[in-house]
């Protein structure tokens, strides 16, 4: 496939491994994009009679990314070819360790390529393969393209389970908040269209989330993706993967975990609102009750409600792990850079970031960010905003308008649903 420069290399490695009945491992991430990516590769291998070794890291105990310890574990299980999805390009030590053990590696990743990237046997990455693309893809979108390319290599333009793979690729694309433009938009549009034709086990998954014919990208974003993410946030992400691959008991566990997640976040949010100072430029809170899996959810809700940046930190001994959310007027990662010496590690984007620091540095970090926000923003910037696309009258709200708006679907990142104001 022309999209992937190193696809022929990856294809031949995989075909040889399948033919020689080598043990194949698949390693991913604990979020929806990572889990749906692993599920697609696993389904492709299972169609060829291969039972792969599947591994997802635990959010709290292991954190993000492939590590040498994972390679040692996979080697003990006899893995000879490892495919990493939604991770890998920033894990050079682990990939070097795999090579030293005689393990072949294929990386399918969409994260930023670092100064010292991993050097697998084959790398499939949008920076290498999709120059000029209108939108950066999700890992699940890349995996769907990889699966489609491999199936086409074997003469299958459409394959058994095509609709389900299409939906998984769409779901990860929506959940990972990549721009719904270009190929991403086409993928999601096609994924939504096949929902009425989805078979078990994914049909059961959708039914439990109350998603059926006529579903929108918003339905997948707010009903399905949170259920998948609930596993990694509250327990073990493997539960969600098992559910997607047909384990009915895992689906029942996910139902319970999703309810627990909702109740837990609401409880912590109420507690946060009673203790934080929302008059400061930065909304900040550190609490032993917070867990790494929910700090981002709480930070996002606080920033949305109060229109100012937020930092919510969990505590594990003397180490804190925080998630930050911001407003369009302030680059939170640039703010962290101004006090970078206070962190064990930090990184992210303009509106969302994460960091790790010692408990003793918490107040210094809060003070530093408050000072930076004050130096760059005016008080009126720290007020919740409601973005209106157009002012209309009640007479303008017609069935014809509603029908016209549905033609702009799917709505999502970089293509938000239109919002109108009526005085």
C-alpha positions in Angstrom: 0.0 0.0 0.0 1.5 3.3 -1.1 0.5 5.0 2.2 3.1 3.0 4.1 6.7 3.1 2.8 7.7 0.2 5.0 4.5 -1.8 4.6 6.1 -4.4 2.2 8.7 -5.1 4.9 6.1 -5.4 7.6 3.8 -7.5 5.4 6.6 -10.0 4.5 7.7 -10.3 8.2 4.1 -10.9 9.3 3.4 -13.4 6.4 6.5 -15.3 7.2 5.7 -15.4 11.0 2.2 -16.7 10.2 3.4 -19.3 7.8 6.1 -20.6 10.2 3.7 -20.5 13.1 5.9 -18.2 15.1 4.5 -16.7 18.3 3.2 -13.2 17.6 2.7 -10.5 20.3 0.7 -7.3 20.1 1.4 -4.5 22.6 -0.8 -1.4 22.8 -2.0 1.3 25.2 -4.6 1.5 27.9 -6.9 4.0 26.3 -9.7 3.6 23.7 -7.4 4.3 20.7 -4.8 1.8 21.9 -7.4 -0.9 22.8 -9.3 -0.7 19.6 -5.9 -0.8 17.7 -4.9 -4.0 19.5 -8.3 -5.5 18.9 -8.1 -5.0 15.1 -4.6 -6.6 14.8 -5.7 -9.4 17.1 -8.9 -10.0 14.9 -6.7 -10.1 11.7 -4.4 -12.7 13.2 -7.2 -14.8 14.6 -8.8 -14.9 11.1 -5.5 -16.6 10.1 -5.6 -19.2 12.9 -3.1 -17.3 15.1 -3.7 -16.8 18.8 -1.5 -13.8 19.6 0.0 -12.8 22.9 -1.8 -9.6 23.8 -0.5 -7.1 26.3 -1.7 -3.8 27.6 0.1 -1.8 30.3 -1.6 -0.9 33.6 -2.2 2.8 33.8 -1.3 3.2 37.5 1.3 0.4 38.0 3.2 0.7 34.7 2.3 3.9 32.9 2.3 4.6 29.2 4.7 2.9 26.8 6.7 -0.2 26.0 9.5 -0.9 28.5 12.3 -3.4 28.7 10.4 -5.2 31.4 7.6 -5.9 28.9 10.1 -7.2 26.4 11.5 -9.6 29.0 8.0 -10.8 29.9 7.0 -11.3 26.2 10.3 -13.1 25.5 9.4 -15.6 28.3 6.1 -16.2 26.5 8.1 -17.1 23.4 7.2 -14.0 21.3 9.3 -13.9 18.1 7.5 -11.1 16.3 6.1 -8.1 18.3 3.7 -5.6 16.8 3.3 -2.4 18.9 0.3 -0.1 18.3 -0.3 3.4 19.6 3.1 3.3 21.2 6.7 2.3 20.4 8.3 5.1 18.5 9.4 6.8 21.7 10.6 3.5 23.3 14.1 3.0 21.8 15.5 1.1 24.8 12.7 -1.5 24.7 13.0 -2.0 20.9 16.8 -2.3 21.2 16.3 -4.9 23.9 13.9 -6.8 21.7 16.4 -6.9 18.9 19.1 -8.2 21.3 16.8 -11.1 22.2 16.2 -11.9 18.5 12.7 -10.6 18.5 11.5 -8.8 15.3 9.5 -5.6 15.8 6.9 -3.7 13.8 5.7 -0.3 15.2 2.4 1.2 14.2 2.3 4.6 16.0 1.1 8.2 15.5 2.8 9.9 18.4 5.5 12.6 17.9 8.8 11.1 16.8 11.4 12.0 19.4 15.0 13.2 18.9 16.1 9.6 19.5 13.4 7.4 18.1 13.1 3.6 18.3 14.5 1.7 15.4 12.2 -1.3 14.7 12.5 -3.7 11.8 9.5 -1.8 10.2 8.0 1.5 11.2 4.5 2.7 10.0 4.0 6.3 11.1 2.1 9.2 9.5 5.1 11.6 9.6 7.0 9.1 7.4 4.1 7.9 5.3 1.4 10.6 5.1 3.2 13.9 4.2 0.6 16.4 3.2 -2.3 14.6 4.7 -5.1 16.9 5.7 -5.4 15.5 9.2 -3.1 13.5 11.6 -4.7 10.0 12.0 -5.3 8.1 15.2 -3.5 4.8 15.9 -6.7 2.9 15.3 -7.1 4.6 11.9 -3.5 3.5 11.0 -4.3 0.0 12.2 -7.4 -0.1 10.0 -5.3 1.0 7.0 -2.7 -1.7 7.9 -5.3 -4.4 8.1 -6.9 -3.3 4.9 -3.5 -3.3 3.1 -2.7 -6.8 4.4 -6.1 -8.1 3.4 -5.7 -6.5 -0.1 -2.3 -8.2 -0.3 -4.1 -11.5 0.1 -6.8 -10.5 -2.4 -9.5 -9.4 0.0 -11.0 -5.9 -0.7 -13.7 -6.7 1.9 -13.2 -9.5 4.4 -15.1 -11.3 7.1 -15.4 -8.8 10.0 -14.8 -5.8 7.7 -17.7 -3.8 9.2 -16.5 -4.5 12.8 -12.9 -3.5 12.0 -14.2 -0.3 10.3 -16.2 0.5 13.5 -13.1 -0.1 15.7 -11.0 2.2 13.6 -13.7 4.9 13.7 -14.2 4.5 17.4 -10.5 5.1 18.2 -10.4 8.0 15.8 -13.3 9.7 17.6 -12.0 8.9 21.1 -8.5 10.2 20.5 -9.7 13.6 19.4 -7.8 13.7 16.1 -9.3 16.2 13.6 -12.3 14.8 11.8 -11.1 16.0 8.5 -9.9 14.3 5.3 -9.3 10.5 5.7 -10.3 10.6 9.4 -13.7 12.1 8.5 -14.2 9.5 5.7 -13.3 6.7 8.1 -15.8 7.8 10.7 -18.5 8.5 8.2 -18.1 4.9 6.9 -17.9 3.5 10.4 -21.2 5.1 11.4 -22.9 3.9 8.3 -22.2 0.2 9.0 -23.5 0.2 12.6 -26.8 -1.5 11.6 -24.8 -4.4 10.1 -22.4 -5.0 13.1 -22.4 -8.6 14.4 -21.6 -10.0 17.8 -19.6 -9.5 19.9 -19.4 -5.8 19.0 -23.2 -5.7 18.5 -23.6 -6.7 22.2 -21.1 -4.0 23.1 -23.1 -1.3 21.2 -26.4 -2.6 22.6 -25.2 -2.3 26.2 -24.2 1.3 25.4 -27.7 2.1 23.8 -26.2 2.7 20.4 -27.9 1.6 17.3 -29.1 2.6 13.8 -28.8 6.4 13.3 -25.9 6.7 15.8 -23.7 9.8 15.5 -20.1 10.4 16.3 -21.2 12.1 19.5 -23.0 8.8 20.6 -19.7 6.9 20.1 -17.8 9.6 21.9 -20.0 9.8 25.0 -21.6 6.3 25.2 -19.1 3.8 23.9 -15.6 5.3 24.3 -16.0 6.0 28.0 -17.0 2.4 28.6 -13.7 1.2 27.0 -11.7 3.8 28.9 -13.4 2.9 32.2 -11.4 -0.4 32.2 -8.0 1.4 32.2 -9.1 4.2 34.5 -10.7 2.0 37.2 -9.1 -1.4 36.8 -7.3 -3.3 34.0 -7.6 -2.2 30.4 -7.5 -5.9 29.3 -11.1 -6.2 30.5 -12.2 -3.8 27.6 -10.0 -5.7 25.1 -11.6 -9.0 26.2 -15.0 -7.5 25.8 -14.3 -6.3 22.3 -13.0 -9.7 21.3 -16.1 -11.6 22.6 -15.9 -12.2 26.3 -19.4 -11.7 27.6 -18.3 -11.7 31.3 -15.9 -8.8 30.4 -18.8 -6.8 29.0 -20.6 -7.2 32.3 -17.5 -6.1 34.2 -17.3 -3.0 31.9 -20.9 -2.1 32.7 -20.1 -2.1 36.4 -16.8 -0.3 35.9 -18.4 2.4 33.9 -21.0 3.1 36.6 -18.3 3.1 39.2 -16.3 5.6 37.1 -19.2 8.0 36.8 -20.0 7.8 40.5 -16.4 8.2 41.5 -15.8 11.2 39.3 -19.0 12.9 40.4 -18.1 12.3 44.1 -14.5 13.7 43.6 -15.8 16.6 41.5 -18.2 17.6 44.3 -15.4 17.3 46.8 -13.1 19.4 44.7 -15.6 22.2 44.2 -15.9 22.6 48.0 -12.2 22.9 48.6 -10.6 24.7 45.6 -10.2 28.4 45.1 -11.8 29.3 41.8 -10.7 32.9 42.0 -7.1 32.1 41.2 -6.0 32.0 37.6 -5.2 28.3 38.0 -7.7 25.9 39.5 -5.5 23.4 41.5 -6.1 20.5 43.8 -4.0 17.7 45.1 -5.7 14.8 46.9 -4.8 11.2 47.9 -8.3 10.2 46.8 -7.6 11.1 43.2 -6.3 8.3 40.9 -4.2 8.7 37.8 -7.1 7.4 35.8 -9.6 10.2 36.7 -7.5 13.3 37.2 -7.8 14.3 33.5 -11.6 13.9 33.7 -11.9 16.1 36.7 -9.5 18.7 35.3 -11.5 18.9 32.1 -14.8 19.4 33.9 -13.4 22.1 36.1 -11.8 24.0 33.2 -15.0 23.8 31.2 -17.1 25.0 34.1 -14.9 27.9 35.2 -13.1 29.0 32.0 -9.6 28.8 33.4 -6.7 26.4 33.4 -6.7 23.5 35.9 -4.2 21.1 37.5 -5.5 18.0 39.4 -2.9 15.8 41.1 -3.0 12.3 42.5 -0.6 11.3 45.3 1.4 8.1 45.6 3.8 8.3 48.6 6.0 11.4 47.9 5.2 11.4 44.1 2.4 13.3 42.4 0.9 12.6 39.0 -1.1 15.5 37.6 -3.3 16.2 34.6 -3.8 19.7 33.3 -6.4 21.2 31.0 -6.4 24.8 29.6 -8.4 27.3 27.6 -7.6 28.5 24.1 -5.9 31.7 25.3 -3.2 29.9 27.3 -0.7 27.2 26.3 -0.4 25.0 29.4 2.6 23.0 28.2 4.5 26.3 27.5 3.6 27.3 31.1 5.0 24.1 32.5 8.2 24.8 30.5 8.8 28.0 32.5 9.2 26.0 35.7 10.5 22.8 34.1 13.1 22.2 36.8 10.3 21.5 39.3 9.2 18.3 37.5 10.4 14.8 37.3 8.7 14.8 33.8 6.1 16.7 31.9 4.7 17.0 28.4 1.6 17.5 26.3 -0.2 20.0 24.1 -1.4 23.5 24.3 -4.8 22.6 26.0 -3.9 19.3 27.7 -0.7 18.2 29.5 0.5 15.8 32.2 3.4 15.9 34.7 5.0 14.1 37.5 6.6 15.9 40.5 7.5 15.4 44.2 4.9 16.4 46.7 7.1 19.0 48.2 7.1 21.0 44.9 3.3 21.2 44.6 2.8 24.7 45.9 5.8 26.0 44.0 4.3 24.7 40.8 0.9 26.2 41.6 2.5 29.6 42.4 4.7 29.4 39.2 1.7 28.7 36.9 -0.4 31.3 38.6 2.3 33.9 38.0 2.8 32.8 34.4 -1.0 32.9 33.6 -1.3 36.4 35.2 1.6 37.6 33.1 0.1 36.4 29.8 -3.7 36.8 30.3 -6.1 39.6 31.3 -8.8 38.9 33.9 -11.5 38.9 31.2 -9.7 36.0 29.5 -10.5 33.9 32.6 -14.3 33.8 32.1 -16.2 30.9 30.7 -17.1 31.5 27.0 -20.0 30.2 24.9 -19.0 30.2 21.3 -21.9 31.0 19.0 -21.7 30.3 15.2 -24.7 32.4 14.3 -27.7 34.3 15.7 -31.0 33.1 14.5 -34.7 33.5 15.3 -37.2 30.9 16.5 -38.7 31.0 13.0 -35.4 29.8 11.5 -35.6 26.5 13.4 -37.3 24.3 10.9 -37.2 20.6 9.8 -35.3 21.7 6.7 -32.6 23.4 8.8 -32.2 20.2 10.9 -32.0 18.0 7.8 -29.4 20.3 6.3 -27.3 20.2 9.5 -27.3 16.4 9.6 -25.5 16.5 6.2 -22.5 18.1 8.0 -22.1 15.0 10.2 -19.9 13.5 11.6 -19.2 16.3 14.0 -16.1 16.2 16.2 -12.7 17.6 16.7 -12.1 20.5 14.2 -15.6 20.1 12.9 -17.8 21.0 15.9 -21.6 20.8 15.8 -23.0 24.3 14.9 -24.2 26.3 17.8 -26.9 29.0 17.4 -28.1 31.7 19.6 -31.7 32.9 20.0 -32.2 36.1 21.9 
